[in-house]
Amino acid sequence: MDLLEKAHEFENRKMSNMSTSDRVEASREAKALILSINEVYKETKDPNLMDVMKRLTEKKKKIEKRLNGVPQV
């Protein structure tokens, strides 16, 4: 499956020293991968796909946390 290869490559990509635009692009790429895998998951109900989606979501949350920064009080 090409989607799983893309997801695996995204998971193993280094996220240090990224610019803000790189982070936005990575977040959008993660979202697109998750939604694509979800469409396949709806048909197959394969638990491996769910695990991949969970890992991608965790990585996406880390990227977005860095994008949003520390909230101001």
N, C-alpha and C positions, 0 to 999 in steps of 0.2 A: 504494500500500500504506500502510495506516494505521500499521503497525509501523515502517516506515522513517521516516515523518514524526515519530513519537514519538522514535525514536532520534536523528534529526537535531536535534530540539529539545533533547534531553537533552545531546547533545554540545556544543551552543552555549551552554548555560546557564552562567552565572558561578558559580563555586564558592567565591569569596572571601567572607569575613564570614559563614560559616555556623555555626550552633550545632551542638552535638553531635547533637541530635535530628534536625536537618536533614540532617546527614551520614549518619546511620543510614537515614533515609528515602530519600536519594539512592542509597545503596548497594543497598538493597532494590529500588528502582525499576530500577536498572541490571541487577541479577540477573534480574528478571522479564523485562525487554526481551531480554536475551541468551538466556534459555531459550525465549522465544517465537519469536525469530528462528531459533534452532537447530532448532526443530520444522519450520519452513518450509524451512530449509536441507537437512534430511535428505531431503526429497522432491524439491527442485529442483536441489541441488548447484550453486547459483549462486555464483560466486566473489565477487561484490559483497556478498552477505550475509555471507560469511566476513570480508571486510574490515571491515564495519560491526561485527560481533561483536568483532573484535580491537580496534578503536578504543574500543568501550564497555568492554571488559575493562581496557584501559589506564587509562581514566578511573576505573573502579571501584577499581582497585588504588591509585591516588593518594588517593582518598577514604578507603579503608580504612587506608592507611599513616598518614594524619593522625588517624584515629580511634584507632588502637592506640598512637600516640605513640612516644617513644624508649624502648627497652628498658632496664630498670634492671640495673646490673652488681652 
